[in-house]
Structure formats: structure tokens, C-alpha cells
Amino acid sequence: MKKRTMVLLTWVLAFGAIASGCGSDSKTADSSASSNSTGESSSADVASGASEKVYTDISELKDDYDIIIVGAGGAGMTAAIEAKEKGMNPVIFEKMPVAGGNTLKSSSGMNASETTFQKEEGIEDSNDKFYEETLEGGHGTNDKELLRYFVDNSASAIDWLDSIGIKLNNLTITGGMSEKRTHRPEDGSAIGEYLVDGLFQNVKENDIPLFVNADVTKINETDGTVTGVSVTFKDETTKDITGKAVIVTTGGYGANSDIIEKYRPDLKGYVTTNQSGSTGDGIKMIEEVGGTTVDMDQIQIHPTVQQDKGVLIGEVVRGEGGILVSQEGTRFVNELDTRDKVSAAITALPEKSAYLIFDAGVKERAKAIEFYEQQGYVVEGESIEALANELDMPADKLEETLKTWNADVKAQDDTAFGRTTGMDNDLSKAPYYAIKIAPGIHYTMGGVKINKETQVLNKDGKAITGLYAAGEVTGGLHGENRIGGNSVGEIIVFGRQAGVQAAAFAEKE
């Protein structure tokens, strides 16, 4: 119990550092983070101070490990747990003062098909359907080899999490999907905290060393074979650590405005939902040892972002029945269309923003709303008219919009925009709520090129010996548009694969 309390305290402090502030330069482009890419701020120091009792002390550092994992997000911790299970001696280095990365900010859930939990609810799903809908969502540009492996191993990833005490048995739906395949914690809460907490507990219970404030600055190699990494610690000392294999799980570049503007100058000035450590470091290091990249200009804009602090308002709110309305109080899009289409529809409005409208029923089913309310993002009205007045919106228009929507839900026929999902419940339970949102930079689909064994590939398509990667640092799986819930699936499916494959390689060395 004491260990769990410390982990939860660490997360709370970490999230406080992540969810506050408004940096905007290349190091602090994450407007939802108060700490810069080195974690040097009062908020981050508080988190770091609390976490020193939890993370591995620098005095325990060794010069050599079987497998070196760079990054302590969901993919990194998953890879470490699998590598340890295979008999290896892994280590995790994390440049930020706390573990979790962007995984901590995950909200909606983890997509998977043909799962035990789907079958228990009588949901008839298939890997082929999951594959085709993801391919369609990515406009047919997804790496088909990676996508096939991803969907075919998604159910076993849910089972694996369940086997280590992380149960995701509450199902909902996200945009671009036709079935309830988004798996959440049993109470319907946001998946990020729960997943990071569970993975971290397993890392600790397996005695896997995890060093924070440990910035890997270089991947070392000899004659084309990776031999280890160079790590700079908080005291500014740098050490070379050797290993038989290296797994890079450092996340994307959504908080690096320089990289964003290089590939997508049209996105200059957009708020980002990414934590401040998402600066593309792993991609740069991999390129330096010959790795190649793919889809670097494919950067996802999420439609529902609270603009003051760059906090994502999860797709689960729409999946549980929420709708989007303009300042005029009318719907303007199928709310559960793919993210690129919904974002474009919001940007086309005169205000370039919209309101997410929901009722008490949605609030009960989507527990993440409690956090949004605590942060002051939620506007409440005891009636539809009262809510409209709070929003300076024509009350008659909003009342007519909800009346029409509720009738469409009852008939299971969205007469205006053809929405077919997230219509299990109408919006008729007072009080009513709204959150003002607009699009923001959310996810980078581009990254280093890997094969389904998670080996990093060079420009000739050949694997770099001893080098693996998983998670948002990689590219290709999502194509031109990521489906909500697939990134959490990706870090578990390919994090596991990286741990298994790197262990098999290291065992031969």
C-alpha cells in the first residue's frame, strides 16, 4: 500500500507539472507544461524531489546492461517488463524528472479487436475490420506490415495487461471506428494515469532500474553495431553505458516548434497537447547512426483542445454522446468522423472554435470530465437555456439543436450529418455542460522507420544491428491520420515486441 501511495503521489505531482504553464519556444513548446525539456522549473523540481525516493538512485548505476531502454513512457516500461521476463537485465533512462511521458496524458483508451472483454459484452468485432477501418482512417497510407501486426496482436496485448494487474474492461468508441473497441479502466476514467501507474508498479516489482533526469544524448555504435549510449545526468556528468541492445522509446516531436515548422510551417503558432519532453531527441539520435524516417510531415491536429493550457479534451466525451456546436448553437459536423475532418470543420467556423456540449449522463460515464471540471474548463447550466445564456449563445437555437439530436438518437438516424456511433444515450439529463475547444497539435505520425520486429531500418531498408524502437518515436503505422485509441495500443503491442526481440538478440550475443 505504501508503494502504491508513493507512485500515485508521484503521478499527481508529475501531472501538475505537465498540465500547467504556457511555454512557447522550441524547448517549451508544450503550452500544457511548465517545465522545459530538461525539467528545470519549480514545478518539475517538486515532482523530481518527490520521485527521488521512488526511482533508482544514481549510486546504483552500472556500466553495462543487457538491454538499454531510452524513455520511460508506456512503450519503454512495457519493453523493460518483457525483456526482464525473458531473463534479461534491462535498464531505463528517462530525461524528464518523472516517468510516463505522453502516456500520462492519454485519455480515451486503448483500441483492440477480438478481445475477451468485447466477447463478454457480445460485441462482434474482427481484426480484419479493425485493420480496414484503421487503413481507411489513415487514407490508405499506413505501413501495412506494421498495421497487420498491430491489429493481430491487439487482443493479446489487452490480455497481457490484464495478467499484470492492468484491467481495461470498460468499452467505448472513438472517431473512425464502427465498434466499441476502445478499452478503458473499469471505472471509465482516463487511461493515462492508470496505465502508467500499473506499468510502473511492475517495473519496480521486477527490480528494473529506472533512472530519471538521465538524458541520453547519443547512441554509440562500432562498425554498424549499436554498443550502448551516452547519458548526461542531473549533475551534468556524462557516462557511456554499454549494452547488447538499445530500444528507443522517446516519443514524438509534438513539443518541438522548430521541427513542426520545418515540416509543417502552416502549423506555426498552434497550441500543443504534448508534454514538454516530446522534442524528437530519439529521432535525431537514430538518424545520426544511419536510421531513416518516414511521414515526418504527417502531424495530427486534435479537434478538441482547451486552448489556455493545451489540454486535450478526450474523444471519450463524444464517444459517450457529446456533440459539437458553433457559437450559433447549431451542429456543423459528424462529431465522430476522423480527427482531420472534424478539425477542418471547426477551423472553417468564423470563430475557429466550438463548444463540446454534454449532459449529466455523459459526465457520469466519462470520468475524465471530473479533471476538466477541476481545472475550470467546464461551464454548467441547470437547463439548456441557462447553459446557452452562459455561453452567450441563442437559447432557441441550442434548444432546437438538442431536441433534434435527441430525436435522432431515439430513431438511431442522424439526419444532419450521418453520425452512426456514440448514439447509445441522448442528451436529456440535466444539468447541461459545455467546454470551449479548438484544434491543437496532438500527435506526430512520422518518425523512424522500423519493421514488424521493431528493428530500426536504414535508408536501404536494412536493420541496424542491435537497435530497436517502439511508440511515437516510430512512423508509418498510422499513415496520414491516427485513429483515437490506436496510440495506446501501439505502445503496448510494439513495446512488448521490442522487449521480446531485443532480448532474443541479446541472448545470442
FINU-154909 format. One record per residue (C-alpha): residue in one letter; z negated, y, x. Coordinates in Angstrom, 2 decimals. Each point is the difference from the previous one (the first is absolute). Layout:
REM residues N
<"a" <Z Y X>>
...
//
This chain:
REM residues 509
<"m" <0.00 0.00 0.00>>
<"k" <-0.86 2.35 2.87>>
<"k" <3.40 -0.63 1.60>>
<"r" <1.83 0.66 -3.26>>
<"t" <-1.96 3.22 -0.52>>
<"m" <0.99 1.25 3.44>>
<"v" <3.67 -0.83 -0.62>>
<"l" <-0.03 1.84 -3.31>>
<"l" <-1.74 2.99 1.59>>
<"t" <2.64 0.05 2.70>>
<"w" <2.76 0.00 -2.57>>
<"v" <-1.55 2.78 -2.07>>
<"l" <-0.34 2.21 3.05>>
<"a" <3.49 -0.90 1.16>>
<"f" <1.55 0.80 -3.36>>
<"g" <-1.81 3.31 -0.01>>
<"a" <1.69 0.83 3.29>>
<"i" <3.34 -1.17 -1.28>>
<"a" <-0.05 1.59 -3.42>>
<"s" <-0.98 3.55 0.96>>
<"g" <1.62 2.95 1.78>>
<"c" <3.56 1.30 0.20>>
<"g" <1.53 -0.25 3.47>>
<"s" <3.72 0.70 0.33>>
<"d" <1.12 -0.17 3.61>>
<"s" <1.55 -3.00 1.74>>
<"k" <-3.39 -1.49 0.80>>
<"t" <-1.69 0.85 -3.29>>
<"a" <2.93 -0.30 -2.35>>
<"d" <-2.12 -2.11 -2.33>>
<"s" <-1.27 2.64 -2.39>>
<"s" <-2.46 -2.55 -1.33>>
<"a" <-1.74 -0.31 3.37>>
<"s" <-2.34 2.32 1.79>>
<"s" <0.19 -1.82 3.33>>
<"n" <2.96 0.18 2.33>>
<"s" <1.76 -2.96 1.58>>
<"t" <-2.78 -0.41 2.54>>
<"g" <-2.72 0.09 -2.64>>
<"e" <-1.54 3.19 1.46>>
<"s" <-1.68 1.79 -2.88>>
<"s" <-3.45 0.30 -1.47>>
<"s" <0.85 -2.34 -2.87>>
<"a" <1.50 -2.58 2.29>>
<"d" <-2.93 0.27 2.38>>
<"v" <-2.37 -0.75 -2.85>>
<"a" <2.03 -3.07 -0.85>>
<"s" <0.15 -0.99 3.64>>
<"g" <-3.73 0.44 0.45>>
<"a" <-0.72 -2.27 -2.93>>
<"s" <2.49 -2.58 1.11>>
<"e" <-1.28 -0.36 3.59>>
<"k" <-2.59 -2.47 -1.28>>
<"v" <2.68 -2.04 -1.74>>
<"y" <2.94 -0.11 2.39>>
<"t" <0.04 -1.71 3.36>>
<"d" <-1.74 1.89 2.79>>
<"i" <2.14 1.00 3.00>>
<"s" <-2.39 -1.90 2.27>>
<"e" <1.38 -3.23 -1.46>>
<"l" <3.60 0.77 1.02>>
<"k" <1.73 -2.70 2.01>>
<"d" <3.02 0.31 2.27>>
<"d" <1.92 -2.82 -1.65>>
<"y" <0.50 -1.43 -3.51>>
<"d" <2.33 -2.60 -1.44>>
<"i" <1.44 2.42 -2.56>>
<"i" <-0.21 3.80 -0.09>>
<"i" <0.35 1.65 -3.41>>
<"v" <0.78 3.71 -0.12>>
<"g" <-1.24 1.55 -3.24>>
<"a" <-2.85 -0.97 -2.33>>
<"g" <1.61 0.44 -3.40>>
<"g" <0.63 -2.84 -2.43>>
<"a" <2.76 -1.61 2.08>>
<"g" <-1.98 0.17 3.24>>
<"m" <-3.18 -1.50 -1.38>>
<"t" <1.98 -2.69 -1.85>>
<"a" <1.83 -0.95 3.21>>
<"a" <-3.27 -0.16 1.91>>
<"i" <-1.64 -2.29 -2.55>>
<"e" <2.97 -2.40 0.04>>
<"a" <0.19 0.02 3.81>>
<"k" <-3.70 -0.80 0.23>>
<"e" <0.46 -2.82 -2.52>>
<"k" <2.65 -1.45 2.33>>
<"g" <-2.49 -0.13 2.86>>
<"m" <0.98 3.20 1.76>>
<"n" <-2.20 2.75 1.42>>
<"p" <1.46 3.20 -1.57>>
<"v" <-1.07 3.62 0.39>>
<"i" <0.78 3.03 -2.19>>
<"f" <0.39 3.55 1.34>>
<"e" <-0.05 2.89 -2.49>>
<"k" <0.62 3.60 1.06>>
<"m" <-1.82 1.51 -3.00>>
<"p" <-3.83 0.03 -0.28>>
<"v" <0.07 -2.48 -2.89>>
<"a" <2.02 -3.06 -0.98>>
<"g" <2.23 -0.07 -3.05>>
<"g" <2.93 2.32 0.59>>
<"n" <2.27 0.65 -2.96>>
<"t" <-1.25 -3.23 -1.58>>
<"l" <-3.18 1.87 -0.92>>
<"k" <2.10 2.32 -2.16>>
<"s" <1.79 -2.78 -1.88>>
<"s" <-0.49 0.30 -3.72>>
<"s" <2.12 -2.06 -2.37>>
<"g" <-0.24 -3.53 1.38>>
<"m" <1.88 -2.82 1.73>>
<"n" <3.22 -1.44 -1.40>>
<"a" <0.50 -3.77 0.00>>
<"s" <1.88 -2.51 -2.13>>
<"e" <-0.72 -3.52 -1.27>>
<"t" <-3.69 0.48 0.69>>
<"t" <-2.94 -1.98 -1.32>>
<"f" <-1.32 3.08 -1.77>>
<"q" <3.33 0.64 -1.74>>
<"k" <0.12 -3.58 -1.20>>
<"e" <-3.56 0.27 -1.34>>
<"e" <1.13 2.94 -2.16>>
<"g" <3.17 -1.76 -1.14>>
<"i" <2.29 2.38 1.89>>
<"e" <3.30 -1.71 0.73>>
<"d" <1.23 1.48 3.26>>
<"s" <2.19 -1.26 2.82>>
<"n" <0.61 0.74 3.63>>
<"d" <3.69 0.44 -0.77>>
<"k" <-0.76 2.66 -2.60>>
<"f" <-2.34 1.78 2.40>>
<"y" <2.71 -0.17 2.67>>
<"e" <2.75 1.37 -2.24>>
<"e" <-2.09 2.83 -1.43>>
<"t" <-1.15 1.07 3.47>>
<"l" <3.57 -0.15 1.26>>
<"e" <1.12 2.12 -2.93>>
<"g" <-2.82 2.45 0.63>>
<"g" <1.11 0.32 3.62>>
<"h" <3.60 0.64 -1.16>>
<"g" <1.13 -3.27 1.54>>
<"t" <-0.72 1.19 3.55>>
<"n" <-3.10 -2.11 0.71>>
<"d" <-0.02 -2.43 2.93>>
<"k" <0.63 -3.15 -2.02>>
<"e" <-1.56 -2.39 2.52>>
<"l" <-3.25 1.97 0.02>>
<"l" <0.05 0.44 -3.77>>
<"r" <0.50 -3.71 -0.65>>
<"y" <-2.90 -0.90 2.29>>
<"f" <-2.13 2.69 -1.62>>
<"v" <0.38 -1.13 -3.60>>
<"d" <-0.16 -3.72 0.80>>
<"n" <-3.31 0.47 1.81>>
<"s" <-1.58 2.54 -2.33>>
<"a" <-1.89 -2.52 -2.16>>
<"s" <-1.49 -1.78 3.00>>
<"a" <-1.15 3.40 1.31>>
<"i" <-1.94 0.55 -3.24>>
<"d" <-1.53 -3.47 0.37>>
<"w" <-0.88 0.68 3.63>>
<"l" <-1.80 3.21 -0.91>>
<"d" <-1.85 -1.85 -2.74>>
<"s" <-1.06 -2.65 2.52>>
<"i" <-1.66 2.63 2.20>>
<"g" <-1.83 1.70 -2.86>>
<"i" <2.57 2.62 -1.06>>
<"k" <0.89 -0.74 -3.62>>
<"l" <2.91 1.91 -1.58>>
<"n" <0.09 -1.39 -3.52>>
<"n" <0.48 3.14 -2.12>>
<"l" <3.71 0.43 -0.75>>
<"t" <2.03 3.10 -0.81>>
<"i" <3.57 1.24 0.49>>
<"t" <1.75 2.61 2.15>>
<"g" <3.31 1.83 -0.23>>
<"g" <3.11 -2.11 0.52>>
<"m" <-1.73 -3.26 -0.91>>
<"s" <0.45 -1.92 -3.26>>
<"e" <-3.10 -2.21 0.27>>
<"k" <-3.70 0.51 0.61>>
<"r" <-0.04 -0.98 3.65>>
<"t" <-2.16 2.79 1.43>>
<"h" <-3.32 -1.62 0.92>>
<"r" <-3.18 2.10 0.06>>
<"p" <-3.74 -0.57 0.46>>
<"e" <-1.64 -1.62 -2.99>>
<"d" <-1.46 3.27 -1.31>>
<"g" <3.38 1.77 0.14>>
<"s" <-1.05 2.37 2.77>>
<"a" <2.25 1.32 2.75>>
<"i" <0.85 -2.76 2.46>>
<"g" <-0.40 1.94 3.26>>
<"e" <-3.77 0.12 0.44>>
<"y" <-0.44 -3.53 -1.30>>
<"l" <2.66 -1.48 2.27>>
<"v" <-1.09 1.81 3.15>>
<"d" <-3.64 -0.86 -0.66>>
<"g" <0.83 -3.68 -0.48>>
<"l" <2.25 -0.27 3.04>>
<"f" <-2.50 1.86 2.15>>
<"q" <-2.80 -2.34 -1.03>>
<"n" <2.15 -2.96 1.04>>
<"v" <0.81 1.63 3.33>>
<"k" <-3.71 0.44 0.68>>
<"e" <-0.96 -3.47 -1.21>>
<"n" <2.64 -1.50 2.31>>
<"d" <-1.40 1.97 2.97>>
<"i" <3.32 1.76 0.59>>
<"p" <-0.53 3.08 2.20>>
<"l" <1.23 3.21 -1.64>>
<"f" <-0.09 3.16 2.10>>
<"v" <0.45 3.39 -1.67>>
<"n" <0.84 3.30 1.73>>
<"a" <2.19 -2.28 2.15>>
<"d" <3.46 1.55 0.23>>
<"v" <2.66 -2.40 1.29>>
<"t" <2.48 2.24 1.81>>
<"k" <2.34 -2.54 1.58>>
<"i" <1.20 -3.58 -0.36>>
<"n" <0.24 -1.55 3.45>>
<"e" <2.71 -2.49 0.94>>
<"t" <1.39 -1.80 3.03>>
<"d" <3.58 -1.26 0.18>>
<"g" <0.45 0.28 -3.77>>
<"t" <-3.25 -1.76 -0.90>>
<"v" <-2.88 1.94 -1.55>>
<"t" <-3.18 -0.35 2.06>>
<"g" <-2.51 2.27 -1.72>>
<"v" <-0.78 3.64 -0.80>>
<"s" <-1.50 3.16 1.43>>
<"v" <-2.91 1.36 -2.06>>
<"t" <-1.65 3.42 0.17>>
<"f" <-3.54 0.07 -1.34>>
<"k" <-2.07 2.82 -1.46>>
<"d" <-1.47 0.83 3.41>>
<"e" <3.62 0.52 1.18>>
<"t" <-0.07 -3.00 2.32>>
<"t" <3.18 -2.09 -0.03>>
<"k" <0.05 -3.74 0.61>>
<"d" <2.75 -2.59 0.20>>
<"i" <-0.80 -3.03 -2.15>>
<"t" <2.04 -3.16 0.46>>
<"g" <0.98 -2.44 -2.71>>
<"k" <2.35 -2.88 -0.65>>
<"a" <1.39 1.75 -3.09>>
<"v" <-0.16 3.45 -1.59>>
<"i" <0.17 0.69 -3.75>>
<"v" <0.71 3.61 -1.02>>
<"t" <-1.33 0.98 -3.44>>
<"t" <-0.32 3.77 0.40>>
<"g" <1.56 1.07 -3.30>>
<"g" <2.77 2.48 -0.65>>
<"y" <0.74 3.65 0.81>>
<"g" <-0.71 1.67 -3.33>>
<"a" <-2.52 2.42 1.57>>
<"n" <2.29 1.09 2.86>>
<"s" <1.94 3.04 -1.15>>
<"d" <2.16 0.01 3.15>>
<"i" <1.37 -3.49 -0.66>>
<"i" <0.35 0.73 -3.73>>
<"e" <2.00 3.15 0.68>>
<"k" <2.11 -1.73 2.66>>
<"y" <1.29 -2.58 -2.45>>
<"r" <-0.46 1.87 -3.28>>
<"p" <0.05 3.79 0.42>>
<"d" <0.19 0.29 -3.79>>
<"l" <-3.61 -1.18 -0.19>>
<"k" <-1.42 2.80 2.13>>
<"g" <-3.15 1.39 -1.55>>
<"y" <-0.69 -2.92 -2.34>>
<"v" <-3.62 -1.02 -0.37>>
<"t" <-0.76 -3.51 1.26>>
<"t" <-2.31 -2.69 -1.35>>
<"n" <-0.31 -1.66 3.41>>
<"q" <-3.17 -0.16 2.07>>
<"s" <0.18 2.10 3.14>>
<"g" <0.41 -2.98 2.34>>
<"s" <3.43 -0.85 -1.41>>
<"t" <1.93 1.72 2.76>>
<"g" <2.52 -2.64 1.06>>
<"d" <-1.68 -0.84 3.33>>
<"g" <0.77 -3.70 -0.21>>
<"i" <3.67 0.64 -0.62>>
<"k" <0.25 2.24 3.05>>
<"m" <-1.75 -2.54 2.23>>
<"i" <2.20 -2.83 -1.21>>
<"e" <3.14 2.04 0.63>>
<"e" <-1.19 0.59 3.57>>
<"v" <0.05 -3.76 0.66>>
<"g" <3.44 -0.49 -1.53>>
<"g" <-0.73 -0.49 -3.69>>
<"t" <2.40 1.44 -2.54>>
<"t" <-0.54 1.68 -3.36>>
<"v" <1.56 -0.14 -3.43>>
<"d" <0.07 2.31 -3.07>>
<"m" <-1.91 2.84 1.67>>
<"d" <1.44 2.52 -2.48>>
<"q" <-1.30 -1.97 -2.97>>
<"i" <-3.19 1.82 -0.94>>
<"q" <-1.51 -0.55 -3.42>>
<"i" <-1.12 2.85 -2.18>>
<"h" <-2.69 -1.04 -2.47>>
<"p" <0.30 1.75 -3.36>>
<"t" <-3.69 0.42 -0.83>>
<"v" <-1.90 1.79 2.77>>
<"q" <-2.83 2.49 -0.46>>
<"q" <1.28 2.88 2.09>>
<"d" <-3.17 1.77 1.17>>
<"k" <-1.18 -2.89 2.16>>
<"g" <3.02 -2.29 0.01>>
<"v" <-1.82 -2.75 -1.89>>
<"l" <2.15 -2.67 -1.61>>
<"i" <-0.54 -0.51 -3.72>>
<"g" <0.65 -3.72 -0.20>>
<"e" <2.79 -1.58 -2.00>>
<"v" <-2.62 -2.04 -1.83>>
<"v" <-0.69 2.99 -2.27>>
<"r" <3.56 -0.20 -1.32>>
<"g" <-0.07 -3.79 0.10>>
<"e" <-2.97 0.04 -2.35>>
<"g" <1.80 2.30 -2.45>>
<"g" <0.03 3.55 1.36>>
<"i" <2.99 2.27 -0.55>>
<"l" <1.47 3.03 1.79>>
<"v" <0.64 3.28 -1.81>>
<"s" <1.42 3.34 1.05>>
<"q" <-1.71 3.37 -0.40>>
<"e" <1.73 0.08 -3.39>>
<"g" <-1.97 -3.06 -1.09>>
<"t" <2.95 -2.38 -0.18>>
<"r" <0.92 -3.22 1.81>>
<"f" <2.98 0.22 2.34>>
<"v" <0.34 -3.39 1.73>>
<"n" <-0.76 -3.71 -0.18>>
<"e" <-3.35 0.21 1.78>>
<"l" <0.31 -3.49 1.46>>
<"d" <3.48 0.33 1.38>>
<"t" <0.22 -0.31 3.78>>
<"r" <-1.84 2.62 2.01>>
<"d" <3.10 1.76 1.27>>
<"k" <1.30 0.55 -3.53>>
<"v" <-3.31 1.19 -1.42>>
<"s" <-0.49 2.37 2.96>>
<"a" <3.48 1.44 -0.50>>
<"a" <-0.70 0.60 -3.69>>
<"i" <-3.20 1.92 0.80>>
<"t" <1.70 2.08 2.68>>
<"a" <2.73 0.91 -2.52>>
<"l" <-2.56 1.67 -2.31>>
<"p" <-0.28 3.81 0.23>>
<"e" <-3.58 -0.27 1.33>>
<"k" <0.87 -2.96 2.27>>
<"s" <-3.26 -1.55 -1.22>>
<"a" <-1.24 -1.85 -3.07>>
<"y" <-3.11 -1.36 -1.69>>
<"l" <-1.13 -3.60 -0.16>>
<"i" <-1.45 -0.45 -3.50>>
<"f" <-2.32 -2.87 -0.97>>
<"d" <-2.86 -0.84 -2.35>>
<"a" <-3.45 -1.57 0.20>>
<"g" <1.51 -3.46 -0.22>>
<"v" <2.09 0.48 3.14>>
<"k" <-3.04 1.45 1.74>>
<"e" <-2.00 -3.12 -0.83>>
<"r" <2.71 -2.33 1.33>>
<"a" <0.94 1.96 3.14>>
<"k" <-3.23 0.38 1.95>>
<"a" <1.65 2.15 2.68>>
<"i" <-0.13 2.87 -2.49>>
<"e" <-3.75 0.23 0.62>>
<"f" <0.73 1.16 3.56>>
<"y" <2.59 2.53 -1.20>>
<"e" <-2.56 1.36 -2.46>>
<"q" <-2.66 0.30 2.70>>
<"q" <2.43 2.02 2.10>>
<"g" <0.62 2.42 -2.84>>
<"y" <3.64 -0.91 -0.64>>
<"v" <-0.44 -1.05 -3.65>>
<"v" <0.21 2.43 -2.94>>
<"e" <-1.65 -1.21 -3.23>>
<"g" <0.45 0.86 -3.65>>
<"e" <-1.88 -1.42 -2.98>>
<"s" <3.28 0.05 -1.93>>
<"i" <3.68 0.28 0.83>>
<"e" <-0.06 3.63 -1.13>>
<"a" <-3.01 0.74 2.19>>
<"l" <1.70 -1.57 3.02>>
<"a" <3.17 1.98 -0.62>>
<"n" <-2.02 3.21 -0.12>>
<"e" <-1.63 -0.86 3.32>>
<"l" <3.47 -0.48 1.51>>
<"d" <1.49 3.12 -1.59>>
<"m" <2.50 -2.31 -1.69>>
<"p" <1.45 0.19 -3.55>>
<"a" <-2.44 -2.13 -2.01>>
<"d" <2.54 -0.87 -2.67>>
<"k" <2.42 -1.32 2.63>>
<"l" <-2.61 -2.15 1.71>>
<"e" <-1.25 -1.36 -3.33>>
<"e" <3.54 -0.89 -1.04>>
<"t" <0.65 -1.63 3.39>>
<"l" <-3.04 -2.26 -0.30>>
<"k" <0.71 -0.77 -3.65>>
<"t" <3.53 -1.11 0.91>>
<"w" <-1.23 -1.94 3.03>>
<"n" <-2.64 -1.86 -1.97>>
<"a" <2.58 -0.94 -2.63>>
<"d" <2.31 -1.26 2.76>>
<"v" <-2.82 -2.07 1.49>>
<"k" <-0.71 -1.55 -3.40>>
<"a" <3.70 -0.83 -0.42>>
<"q" <0.35 -0.96 3.69>>
<"d" <3.05 2.24 0.18>>
<"d" <0.05 3.18 2.11>>
<"t" <2.63 1.88 -1.95>>
<"a" <0.20 2.87 2.50>>
<"f" <0.21 -1.57 3.47>>
<"g" <0.13 -3.77 -0.37>>
<"r" <-3.35 -0.76 1.61>>
<"t" <-0.87 -3.68 -0.46>>
<"t" <-3.17 -0.44 2.07>>
<"g" <-3.50 1.45 -0.06>>
<"m" <0.14 0.05 -3.80>>
<"d" <-2.81 -2.41 -0.86>>
<"n" <-2.21 2.78 -1.34>>
<"d" <0.72 3.32 -1.70>>
<"l" <-1.68 3.33 0.74>>
<"s" <-2.25 0.44 -3.02>>
<"k" <-3.54 -0.26 1.35>>
<"a" <-1.67 3.39 0.47>>
<"p" <-0.84 1.80 2.17>>
<"y" <3.32 0.77 1.70>>
<"y" <0.61 0.78 3.65>>
<"a" <2.56 1.53 2.34>>
<"i" <0.60 0.22 3.73>>
<"k" <2.51 2.49 1.40>>
<"i" <2.34 -1.71 2.47>>
<"a" <3.16 0.54 2.04>>
<"p" <1.88 -2.14 2.55>>
<"g" <-1.28 -0.47 3.55>>
<"i" <0.86 -1.99 3.13>>
<"h" <-1.55 -3.40 -0.49>>
<"y" <1.57 -2.79 2.02>>
<"t" <2.46 -0.48 2.85>>
<"m" <2.32 -2.93 -0.65>>
<"g" <1.46 0.26 3.51>>
<"g" <-1.50 -1.46 3.13>>
<"v" <0.51 -2.57 2.72>>
<"k" <2.31 -2.90 -0.69>>
<"i" <-1.57 -3.45 -0.22>>
<"n" <1.08 -3.46 -1.13>>
<"k" <-1.87 -2.17 -2.49>>
<"e" <-2.13 -1.36 2.85>>
<"t" <-1.12 3.65 0.52>>
<"q" <1.48 0.04 3.50>>
<"v" <1.11 3.47 1.05>>
<"l" <3.75 0.15 0.62>>
<"n" <1.97 2.00 2.55>>
<"k" <3.34 1.73 -0.62>>
<"d" <1.82 -3.30 0.63>>
<"g" <-2.02 -1.75 -2.69>>
<"k" <-2.00 -2.05 2.50>>
<"a" <-3.77 -0.40 -0.15>>
<"i" <-2.13 1.80 2.57>>
<"t" <-2.16 -2.72 1.51>>
<"g" <-3.63 0.20 -1.08>>
<"l" <0.38 3.00 -2.31>>
<"y" <-0.61 -0.14 -3.78>>
<"a" <-0.37 2.60 -2.74>>
<"a" <-1.02 0.11 -3.66>>
<"g" <-0.57 2.52 -2.77>>
<"e" <1.32 3.53 -0.40>>
<"v" <0.82 0.25 3.72>>
<"t" <2.96 -2.29 -0.79>>
<"g" <3.15 0.81 -1.95>>
<"g" <2.56 -1.77 -2.13>>
<"l" <-2.05 -1.83 -2.64>>
<"h" <0.05 2.77 -2.60>>
<"g" <3.49 1.37 0.55>>
<"e" <0.53 3.49 -1.40>>
<"n" <-2.89 -0.09 -2.47>>
<"r" <-3.33 -1.82 -0.01>>
<"i" <-1.39 -1.53 -3.17>>
<"g" <-3.63 0.91 -0.66>>
<"g" <-2.31 -2.89 0.94>>
<"n" <2.38 -1.48 2.56>>
<"s" <-1.52 1.68 3.04>>
<"v" <-3.37 -1.69 -0.50>>
<"g" <1.84 -3.28 -0.44>>
<"e" <1.92 0.71 3.19>>
<"i" <-3.06 0.57 2.17>>
<"i" <-1.59 -3.25 -1.11>>
<"v" <3.12 -2.20 0.04>>
<"f" <1.32 1.26 3.34>>
<"g" <-3.44 0.63 1.48>>
<"r" <-0.73 -3.69 -0.50>>
<"q" <3.37 -0.96 1.44>>
<"a" <-0.52 2.18 3.07>>
<"g" <-3.39 -1.58 0.67>>
<"v" <1.37 -3.53 -0.38>>
<"q" <3.14 0.59 2.08>>
<"a" <-1.77 1.90 2.78>>
<"a" <-2.62 -2.76 0.18>>
<"a" <2.70 -2.67 0.30>>
<"f" <1.66 1.97 2.79>>
<"a" <-3.26 0.65 1.85>>
<"e" <-0.96 -3.66 -0.18>>
<"k" <3.10 -0.91 2.02>>
<"e" <-0.70 2.57 2.67>>
//
